[in-house]
Amino acid sequence: MKDCFFEVNDNKVSLNNKKTVYEINPGPILVSRLDREGKLVQVNHNDPSTGMATQNILGKNLTYFRLELQNYKKCKYHLKQAFANAQKEVFQLNVGIRQYHISLLPEEKSSNKEIEFVLAIVYDMTKEQKALDQLVFHKDKLSASQHSLEMAQKIAKLGYFEWDSSKGILYCSDQQYKNFGYTPQKTAPTVDLFARRIHPDDRAIVKSTISEIRNAEYSELEFRVLKSDHSVGWVYARLNAITNQQGRLTKVWGVTQDITEKKQAENRITKAEKDLIFINHVNTRSNYLNRLLVNDYPLEYTSKALSEFGLESHVVYCCFVIQLADTMENAAMAVPCEDDTAEKKHQLLIWLADKGHDKLWNLNNKIILLVSLADEAISTKQYQLDFSQQLTHELKKRFPALRIIIGISGSSSIPFNIKDVYEKANRAAIVASADCRPQIVHFDDIGLYEIAFQLIKDKNIATLAANTIGRLVEYDQIREGNLLLTLKYILEGDSLKVVAKKLYIHPNTAIWRKHRIEELLQMSLDKMETKVTLMLHLKIWELQYKTALEKK
């Protein structure tokens, strides 16, 4: 067998008279020559750390080392590849807790022969691998800590900055940009960039805090910022500084935190407390003022009670009765739904107060608002109607599920009579709720209803209304007819052709209904006297229904 000579110089191994040269790492624990069967035909170096005597392993093959099947196959595979490809093979082998680095170096083959031997160089890389594993572990741990820190900063909306005033260099974290409403790292950070976002009303306190920081260990402040979407945010800042021997600032660093949500929550709590106090105050006011509406007290007592709530007897007021009704109910009757609208009524009271209308209180499902006619915006009837229209428009946007009905009293008398002005506005509201078309009614426009309000207290007149309108209602309920609505359109002056079109019926059906109404009532609808009487009876009937609901 031809000997394999090698020498190691400068971490290089030369085989067979330096014909083949490989670079190796220093400190192999075993260098041996293997044949194609994996037999150790020559052991050129055996470190004592292997624990194996050279004479014991010489001539042995791979099975002698009792490798696990997977490791054995791995060695056989790379040995086969080294012989077949005549190229260096390098692989790792884990044996128990040890890790080995193995290089198989094929000898240069002659022109006529195949490679007969390879040189196996084995390194024990256990310590190195352990050190590498520790390095990877600490690197991963550091990376995880960095990630956790970034996540914590993101969740807490905590930004960091450093400003070297002597060099004019400013460093900012991504969250620092976000706290001032900027896209992170999109723009080079400068002091002026962030100063532009500070609310004009807060710039003085920020500037003062920075100028005074040299005299304190640290400074804290809260200020507002104007963001790109025109929203206003809140920022908390804690600043530290370094000064030179002359007392001039050389470096400022610190953290900022977006506390907008916290401030909004505080504002909501403050407003909720304020609103609760206001609602309690309104309820107290309502208890006192509603007594004045249902009882007759001496003028002196009334004036004193009104003055306690800021109402002067020598001031002319206009009263607005705002009634809330569910749009899902019969619009013609506008049934109140107190349970569904109680919360919205409170919201409406608060909204009106925020608008500057503080002379208000509530009665059942109604809100009563007094506005001084010293305000030129409602000094005339048209202004009062315009004010109500604007109020209705804004309320519909806030409470689309509610039907808003407003009754207007017009000018009050002097001395101020709260009962009289309320009664006028309430009657106008009742008229508005009795008809689904007008949502706003001025007392001056209730017309025939004013007579009906006076006659409704007369039992004989009420009986007459029951004998006419009540008979038609009973007929409609039993026959599932629609004589009452037909009568309403006829009394409004519509021709039978127009009545038929409104009710989506044939003209002959409208004619038949007219004759049937005349038969039931024993009246002719062609006489103006009959029409006026029935119109009055109809108004009385509607008011009876509405006032009965109010009492409930």
C-alpha positions as CSV (number, residue, x, y, z in Angstrom):
1,M,0.0,0.0,0.0
2,K,1.4,3.4,-1.0
3,D,1.9,5.6,2.0
4,C,0.0,8.9,2.1
5,F,2.4,11.7,3.2
6,F,1.0,15.0,4.3
7,E,2.3,18.1,6.0
8,V,0.4,21.0,7.6
9,N,1.8,24.5,7.1
10,D,-0.2,27.8,7.6
11,N,-3.5,25.8,8.0
12,K,-2.9,24.0,4.7
13,V,-2.6,20.2,4.2
14,S,-0.5,18.8,1.2
15,L,-1.0,15.3,0.1
16,N,1.3,13.1,-2.0
17,N,4.3,15.4,-2.4
18,K,2.2,18.5,-2.4
19,K,0.3,17.5,-5.6
20,T,-3.0,18.1,-3.8
21,V,-3.4,21.1,-1.3
22,Y,-6.5,21.8,0.9
23,E,-7.1,24.5,3.4
24,I,-8.1,23.2,6.9
25,N,-8.8,24.6,10.3
26,P,-6.3,24.2,13.0
27,G,-6.6,21.6,15.8
28,P,-8.1,18.4,14.2
29,I,-8.6,15.6,16.7
30,L,-8.3,12.8,14.1
31,V,-6.7,12.6,10.7
32,S,-7.0,9.3,9.0
33,R,-6.8,7.6,5.5
34,L,-9.9,5.8,4.4
35,D,-10.5,3.3,1.5
36,R,-13.7,2.9,-0.4
37,E,-15.1,0.6,2.3
38,G,-14.6,3.2,5.0
39,K,-11.7,1.3,6.6
40,L,-9.0,3.3,8.4
41,V,-5.9,2.1,6.5
42,Q,-3.7,4.7,8.1
43,V,-4.0,7.0,11.1
44,N,-1.8,10.0,10.7
45,H,-3.0,12.0,13.8
46,N,-5.0,10.9,16.8
47,D,-5.5,13.5,19.5
48,P,-5.7,12.0,23.0
49,S,-9.1,13.7,23.5
50,T,-10.7,11.0,21.3
51,G,-10.1,8.4,23.9
52,M,-9.2,5.8,21.3
53,A,-5.8,4.2,20.9
54,T,-4.4,4.3,17.4
55,Q,-3.7,0.6,17.3
56,N,-7.3,-0.1,18.3
57,I,-8.9,1.8,15.4
58,L,-6.4,1.1,12.7
59,G,-7.8,-1.2,10.1
60,K,-11.4,-0.8,11.5
61,N,-14.3,0.4,9.4
62,L,-17.1,2.8,10.3
63,T,-19.2,0.1,12.0
64,Y,-16.5,-0.1,14.7
65,F,-17.5,3.3,16.0
66,R,-21.1,2.1,16.7
67,L,-22.7,5.1,15.1
68,E,-26.4,5.6,15.1
69,L,-28.0,4.4,11.9
70,Q,-28.7,7.9,10.6
71,N,-25.1,9.0,11.3
72,Y,-23.7,5.9,9.7
73,K,-25.7,6.4,6.5
74,K,-24.6,10.0,6.5
75,C,-20.9,9.1,6.7
76,K,-21.3,6.4,4.0
77,Y,-23.1,8.9,1.7
78,H,-20.4,11.6,1.9
79,L,-17.6,9.0,1.6
80,K,-19.2,7.7,-1.6
81,Q,-19.7,11.2,-3.0
82,A,-16.0,12.1,-2.3
83,F,-14.8,9.0,-4.3
84,A,-17.3,9.5,-7.1
85,N,-16.9,13.2,-7.6
86,A,-13.2,13.5,-6.6
87,Q,-14.2,16.6,-4.7
88,K,-14.0,17.7,-1.1
89,E,-17.0,16.7,1.1
90,V,-17.8,18.6,4.3
91,F,-20.5,17.7,6.8
92,Q,-21.6,17.9,10.4
93,L,-22.1,14.9,12.7
94,N,-23.9,15.0,16.0
95,V,-22.9,12.2,18.3
96,G,-24.6,12.4,21.7
97,I,-23.8,15.8,23.2
98,R,-20.7,16.3,20.9
99,Q,-20.7,17.9,17.5
100,Y,-18.1,17.1,14.9
101,H,-17.0,18.8,11.7
102,I,-15.7,16.3,9.1
103,S,-13.8,17.0,5.9
104,L,-13.2,14.2,3.3
105,L,-10.2,15.1,1.1
106,P,-9.8,12.9,-2.0
107,E,-6.2,12.2,-3.2
108,E,-5.3,13.2,-6.6
109,K,-6.0,10.4,-9.0
110,S,-3.7,9.3,-11.7
111,S,-4.7,9.4,-15.3
112,N,-5.3,5.7,-15.4
113,K,-6.6,4.9,-11.9
114,E,-9.6,5.9,-9.8
115,I,-9.2,7.5,-6.4
116,E,-8.2,4.9,-3.9
117,F,-8.1,6.8,-0.7
118,V,-9.5,9.9,1.0
119,L,-8.1,11.8,3.9
120,A,-10.7,12.2,6.8
121,I,-10.1,15.2,9.0
122,V,-12.3,15.3,12.1
123,Y,-12.7,18.4,14.3
124,D,-14.5,18.5,17.6
125,M,-16.7,21.6,17.3
126,T,-18.7,21.1,20.5
127,K,-17.3,24.1,22.3
128,E,-17.5,26.3,19.3
129,Q,-21.1,25.2,18.5
130,K,-22.1,25.8,22.1
131,A,-20.6,29.2,22.0
132,L,-22.4,29.8,18.7
133,D,-25.7,28.6,20.1
134,Q,-25.2,30.9,23.1
135,L,-24.6,33.8,20.7
136,V,-27.6,32.9,18.6
137,F,-29.7,32.5,21.8
138,H,-28.7,35.9,23.2
139,K,-29.1,37.5,19.7
140,D,-32.6,36.1,19.5
141,K,-33.3,37.2,23.1
142,L,-32.1,40.6,22.3
143,S,-34.2,40.7,19.1
144,A,-37.2,39.5,21.1
145,S,-36.6,42.2,23.7
146,Q,-36.2,44.8,21.0
147,H,-39.5,43.6,19.4
148,S,-41.2,43.6,22.8
149,L,-40.0,47.1,23.4
150,E,-41.2,48.3,20.0
151,M,-44.6,46.6,20.6
152,A,-44.9,48.2,24.0
153,Q,-44.0,51.6,22.6
154,K,-46.5,51.1,19.8
155,I,-49.3,50.0,22.2
156,A,-48.5,52.8,24.7
157,K,-48.0,55.2,21.8
158,L,-44.7,56.1,23.3
159,G,-42.2,58.0,21.2
160,Y,-38.5,58.9,21.9
161,F,-36.3,61.7,20.7
162,E,-32.8,63.1,21.1
163,W,-31.8,66.6,20.1
164,D,-28.1,67.6,20.0
165,S,-28.5,71.4,19.9
166,S,-24.7,71.9,19.5
167,K,-24.6,69.9,16.3
168,G,-28.2,70.5,15.2
169,I,-29.0,66.8,15.0
170,L,-32.4,65.4,15.9
171,Y,-33.2,61.7,16.2
172,C,-36.8,60.5,16.5
173,S,-38.4,57.1,16.8
174,D,-41.3,56.1,14.4
175,Q,-43.9,56.7,17.2
176,Q,-42.5,60.2,17.8
177,Y,-43.5,61.0,14.2
178,K,-47.0,59.5,14.7
179,N,-47.6,61.4,17.9
180,F,-47.3,64.6,15.9
181,G,-49.3,63.3,13.0
182,Y,-46.5,62.6,10.6
183,T,-45.7,59.5,8.6
184,P,-42.6,57.9,10.2
185,Q,-39.2,58.7,8.6
186,K,-40.9,60.3,5.5
187,T,-39.4,63.7,6.3
188,A,-36.0,64.5,7.9
189,P,-36.6,65.4,11.5
190,T,-36.1,69.0,12.6
191,V,-37.1,71.0,15.6
192,D,-39.2,73.3,13.4
193,L,-41.0,70.3,11.8
194,F,-42.4,69.3,15.1
195,A,-42.9,72.8,16.5
196,R,-45.2,73.6,13.5
197,R,-47.7,71.0,14.8
198,I,-48.0,72.4,18.3
199,H,-51.3,74.2,18.9
200,P,-50.8,78.0,18.7
201,D,-52.4,78.4,22.2
202,D,-49.9,75.9,23.7
203,R,-46.6,77.0,22.0
204,A,-45.8,79.5,24.8
205,I,-46.0,76.9,27.6
206,V,-43.9,74.4,25.5
207,K,-41.2,77.1,24.9
208,S,-41.2,78.1,28.5
209,T,-40.8,74.5,29.7
210,I,-37.8,73.9,27.4
211,S,-36.1,77.1,28.5
212,E,-36.6,76.3,32.2
213,I,-35.5,72.6,32.0
214,R,-31.9,73.5,32.7
215,N,-32.9,74.4,36.2
216,A,-34.7,71.1,36.9
217,E,-33.9,67.4,36.8
218,Y,-36.6,66.9,34.3
219,S,-39.8,68.6,33.1
220,E,-43.3,67.3,32.3
221,L,-46.1,68.9,30.3
222,E,-49.2,68.2,28.3
223,F,-50.0,70.1,25.1
224,R,-52.2,70.0,22.0
225,V,-51.1,69.2,18.5
226,L,-52.8,70.0,15.1
227,K,-52.6,66.9,12.8
228,S,-52.7,66.8,9.1
229,D,-56.4,65.8,9.0
230,H,-57.2,69.0,11.0
231,S,-58.0,67.0,14.2
232,V,-56.6,68.1,17.5
233,G,-54.5,65.6,19.5
234,W,-53.0,65.6,23.0
235,V,-49.3,64.8,23.8
236,Y,-47.6,64.2,27.1
237,A,-43.9,64.9,27.2
238,R,-41.2,64.2,29.7
239,L,-37.9,66.0,29.0
240,N,-34.3,65.7,30.3
241,A,-31.4,68.0,29.4
242,I,-27.6,68.4,29.5
243,T,-26.0,71.8,29.8
244,N,-22.4,72.9,29.4
245,Q,-20.3,74.7,31.9
246,Q,-21.8,78.0,30.7
247,G,-25.3,76.7,31.5
248,R,-26.3,76.5,27.8
249,L,-28.4,73.5,26.6
250,T,-26.3,71.0,24.6
251,K,-28.7,68.1,24.5
252,V,-32.4,67.5,25.2
253,W,-33.9,64.1,25.1
254,G,-37.1,62.6,26.3
255,V,-40.3,60.7,25.6
256,T,-43.7,61.7,24.3
257,Q,-47.0,59.9,24.5
258,D,-50.2,60.3,22.5
259,I,-52.8,60.8,25.2
260,T,-55.6,61.9,22.9
261,E,-57.8,59.0,23.8
262,K,-57.2,59.5,27.5
263,K,-58.1,63.2,27.2
264,Q,-61.2,62.3,25.2
265,A,-62.3,59.8,27.9
266,E,-61.7,62.4,30.6
267,N,-63.7,65.0,28.6
268,R,-66.5,62.4,28.2
269,I,-66.6,61.7,31.9
270,T,-66.5,65.4,32.7
271,K,-69.3,66.1,30.3
272,A,-71.4,63.1,31.6
273,E,-71.1,64.5,35.1
274,K,-72.0,68.0,33.9
275,D,-75.0,66.6,31.9
276,L,-76.2,64.6,34.9
277,I,-76.1,67.7,37.1
278,F,-77.9,69.7,34.3
279,I,-80.7,67.0,33.9
280,N,-81.2,67.0,37.7
281,H,-81.4,70.7,37.7
282,V,-84.0,70.6,34.8
283,N,-86.0,68.0,36.7
284,T,-86.1,70.2,39.8
285,R,-87.1,73.2,37.6
286,S,-89.8,71.1,35.9
287,N,-91.3,70.1,39.2
288,Y,-91.7,73.8,40.2
289,L,-92.7,75.3,36.9
290,N,-95.2,72.5,36.0
291,R,-97.1,73.4,39.1
292,L,-97.6,76.9,37.8
293,L,-99.1,75.4,34.6
294,V,-101.8,73.4,36.3
295,N,-102.6,75.5,39.3
296,D,-103.8,79.1,39.8
297,Y,-101.4,80.9,42.1
298,P,-101.4,84.6,43.0
299,L,-99.3,86.8,40.7
300,E,-96.9,87.6,43.5
301,Y,-96.1,84.0,44.1
302,T,-95.8,83.2,40.4
303,S,-93.4,86.1,39.8
304,K,-91.3,85.0,42.7
305,A,-91.1,81.4,41.5
306,L,-90.3,82.5,38.0
307,S,-87.5,84.8,39.1
308,E,-85.8,81.9,41.0
309,F,-85.3,80.3,37.6
310,G,-84.2,83.4,35.8
311,L,-87.6,84.3,34.3
312,E,-88.6,87.9,34.7
313,S,-92.3,89.0,34.7
314,H,-91.6,92.2,32.8
315,V,-89.9,90.4,29.8
316,V,-91.8,89.3,26.7
317,Y,-91.2,85.6,25.8
318,C,-92.2,83.3,23.1
319,C,-92.9,79.7,24.1
320,F,-92.0,76.7,22.0
321,V,-93.5,73.3,22.9
322,I,-91.4,70.6,21.4
323,Q,-93.2,67.2,21.2
324,L,-91.4,64.0,20.4
325,A,-93.2,61.2,18.6
326,D,-92.2,57.9,17.2
327,T,-92.3,57.9,13.4
328,M,-93.3,54.2,13.4
329,E,-96.7,55.1,15.0
330,N,-99.7,56.4,13.2
331,A,-98.4,59.8,12.0
332,A,-102.0,61.2,12.0
333,M,-102.3,60.6,15.7
334,A,-98.6,60.9,16.6
335,V,-98.8,58.5,19.6
336,P,-96.2,59.5,22.2
337,C,-93.7,56.8,23.2
338,E,-92.2,58.0,26.5
339,D,-90.3,54.8,27.2
340,D,-88.5,54.9,23.8
341,T,-87.8,58.6,23.8
342,A,-86.8,59.3,27.4
343,E,-83.1,59.1,26.7
344,K,-83.4,61.1,23.5
345,K,-85.4,63.7,25.4
346,H,-82.5,64.1,27.8
347,Q,-80.0,64.3,24.9
348,L,-82.3,67.0,23.3
349,L,-82.4,69.0,26.5
350,I,-78.6,68.9,26.8
351,W,-78.2,69.8,23.1
352,L,-80.5,72.8,23.5
353,A,-78.6,74.0,26.5
354,D,-75.3,73.6,24.7
355,K,-76.9,75.9,22.0
356,G,-77.4,78.6,24.6
357,H,-81.1,77.9,25.3
358,D,-81.1,77.5,29.1
359,K,-84.7,78.5,29.9
360,L,-86.3,75.1,29.3
361,W,-87.9,72.2,31.2
362,N,-89.8,69.1,30.4
363,L,-93.4,67.9,30.8
364,N,-94.2,64.3,30.0
365,N,-93.0,63.8,26.4
366,K,-92.7,67.5,25.7
367,I,-89.9,70.0,26.1
368,I,-90.9,73.6,26.9
369,L,-88.6,76.3,25.7
370,L,-88.9,80.0,26.5
371,V,-87.0,82.5,24.3
372,S,-86.9,86.2,25.1
373,L,-88.3,88.4,22.3
374,A,-85.4,90.8,23.0
375,D,-83.6,88.4,20.7
376,E,-84.3,89.9,17.3
377,A,-84.0,86.5,15.6
378,I,-87.5,85.6,16.8
379,S,-89.1,89.0,17.3
380,T,-91.7,88.4,14.6
381,K,-94.0,85.5,13.7
382,Q,-92.0,84.7,10.6
383,Y,-88.7,84.7,12.5
384,Q,-90.4,82.3,15.0
385,L,-91.4,80.0,12.3
386,D,-87.9,80.1,10.7
387,F,-86.3,79.5,14.1
388,S,-88.5,76.4,14.5
389,Q,-87.8,75.2,11.0
390,Q,-84.0,75.4,11.6
391,L,-84.4,73.7,15.0
392,T,-86.5,70.9,13.4
393,H,-83.9,70.4,10.6
394,E,-81.0,70.1,13.1
395,L,-83.0,67.8,15.4
396,K,-83.9,65.4,12.5
397,K,-80.3,65.0,11.7
398,R,-79.5,64.0,15.3
399,F,-82.7,62.0,15.9
400,P,-83.9,60.6,12.6
401,A,-86.2,58.0,14.3
402,L,-88.3,60.7,15.9
403,R,-91.0,62.9,14.5
404,I,-90.4,66.4,15.9
405,I,-93.6,68.6,16.4
406,I,-93.3,72.2,17.5
407,G,-96.1,74.5,18.7
408,I,-95.4,78.2,18.9
409,S,-97.2,80.6,21.3
410,G,-96.3,83.9,19.8
411,S,-95.6,86.9,22.0
412,S,-96.5,86.7,25.7
413,S,-98.3,89.4,27.6
414,I,-96.9,91.7,30.3
415,P,-96.7,90.9,33.1
416,F,-95.5,87.5,31.9
417,N,-98.2,84.8,32.3
418,I,-96.5,81.4,32.0
419,K,-99.7,79.4,32.0
420,D,-101.2,81.4,29.2
421,V,-98.1,81.3,26.9
422,Y,-97.7,77.6,27.5
423,E,-101.4,76.9,26.8
424,K,-101.1,78.7,23.4
425,A,-98.0,76.8,22.4
426,N,-99.4,73.5,23.6
427,R,-102.6,73.9,21.7
428,A,-100.6,74.7,18.6
429,A,-98.5,71.5,19.2
430,I,-101.7,69.5,19.6
431,V,-103.0,70.8,16.3
432,A,-99.7,69.9,14.6
433,S,-99.8,66.4,16.0
434,A,-103.4,65.9,15.0
435,D,-102.4,66.3,11.3
436,C,-99.5,64.5,9.9
437,R,-98.7,67.3,7.4
438,P,-97.6,70.3,9.4
439,Q,-94.8,69.7,11.9
440,I,-94.8,73.3,13.1
441,V,-97.9,75.3,13.9
442,H,-98.1,78.8,15.2
443,F,-101.0,79.6,17.6
444,D,-102.2,82.4,15.3
445,D,-102.7,79.7,12.6
446,I,-104.8,77.1,14.4
447,G,-108.0,78.7,13.1
448,L,-111.2,76.6,13.7
449,Y,-109.3,74.5,16.3
450,E,-109.3,77.5,18.7
451,I,-113.2,77.4,18.7
452,A,-112.9,73.6,19.2
453,F,-110.7,74.1,22.2
454,Q,-113.3,76.3,23.8
455,L,-116.2,73.9,22.9
456,I,-114.5,70.7,23.9
457,K,-115.3,71.3,27.6
458,D,-119.1,71.5,26.8
459,K,-120.5,68.0,27.2
460,N,-123.5,68.7,24.9
461,I,-121.1,69.7,22.1
462,A,-119.0,66.7,22.8
463,T,-122.1,64.5,22.5
464,L,-123.0,66.0,19.2
465,A,-119.5,65.2,17.9
466,A,-119.8,61.7,19.1
467,N,-123.2,61.3,17.3
468,T,-121.6,62.4,14.0
469,I,-117.9,61.7,13.8
470,G,-118.2,58.9,16.4
471,R,-120.8,57.1,14.2
472,L,-118.5,57.2,11.2
473,V,-115.6,55.8,13.3
474,E,-117.8,53.0,14.6
475,Y,-119.0,52.2,11.0
476,D,-115.4,52.1,9.8
477,Q,-114.3,49.8,12.6
478,I,-117.1,47.3,12.0
479,R,-117.1,47.4,8.2
480,E,-113.4,48.1,7.8
481,G,-114.4,51.1,5.8
482,N,-112.9,54.5,5.2
483,L,-115.8,56.9,5.5
484,L,-114.1,59.2,8.1
485,L,-111.0,59.9,5.8
486,T,-113.4,60.4,2.9
487,L,-115.3,63.0,4.9
488,K,-112.1,64.8,5.8
489,Y,-111.1,65.3,2.2
490,I,-114.7,66.4,1.3
491,L,-114.6,69.0,4.1
492,E,-111.3,70.3,2.9
493,G,-113.1,71.3,-0.3
494,D,-111.9,68.6,-2.7
495,S,-114.2,67.5,-5.5
496,L,-115.2,63.8,-5.5
497,K,-112.9,63.2,-8.4
498,V,-109.9,64.6,-6.4
499,V,-111.1,62.6,-3.3
500,A,-111.1,59.4,-5.4
501,K,-107.6,60.1,-6.7
502,K,-106.3,60.7,-3.2
503,L,-107.9,57.5,-1.8
504,Y,-106.9,55.5,-4.9
505,I,-110.6,54.5,-5.5
506,H,-113.0,54.7,-8.4
507,P,-115.0,58.0,-8.7
508,N,-118.2,56.0,-8.4
509,T,-116.9,54.6,-5.1
510,A,-116.3,58.1,-3.8
511,I,-119.9,59.1,-4.9
512,W,-121.3,56.0,-3.1
513,R,-119.3,56.9,0.1
514,K,-120.6,60.5,0.1
515,H,-124.2,59.2,-0.1
516,R,-123.5,56.6,2.6
517,I,-122.2,59.4,5.0
518,E,-125.3,61.5,4.3
519,E,-127.5,58.5,5.1
520,L,-125.7,57.7,8.4
521,L,-125.6,61.3,9.6
522,Q,-129.0,62.4,8.0
523,M,-127.2,65.5,6.7
524,S,-126.5,66.9,3.3
525,L,-122.9,67.5,2.4
526,D,-123.9,70.0,-0.2
527,K,-124.9,72.6,2.4
528,M,-122.1,74.9,3.7
529,E,-123.8,75.0,7.1
530,T,-123.5,71.2,7.4
531,K,-119.8,71.3,6.3
532,V,-118.9,73.9,8.9
533,T,-120.7,71.9,11.6
534,L,-119.0,68.7,10.7
535,M,-115.6,70.4,10.4
536,L,-116.1,71.7,14.0
537,H,-117.2,68.3,15.2
538,L,-114.2,66.7,13.5
539,K,-111.8,69.1,15.2
540,I,-113.4,68.5,18.6
541,W,-113.2,64.7,18.0
542,E,-109.5,64.9,17.2
543,L,-108.8,67.2,20.2
544,Q,-110.6,64.8,22.5
545,Y,-108.4,61.9,21.3
546,K,-105.2,64.0,21.7
547,T,-106.1,65.4,25.1
548,A,-107.0,61.8,26.3
549,L,-103.6,60.6,25.2
550,E,-101.9,63.5,27.1
551,K,-103.8,62.7,30.3
552,K,-102.6,59.0,30.0
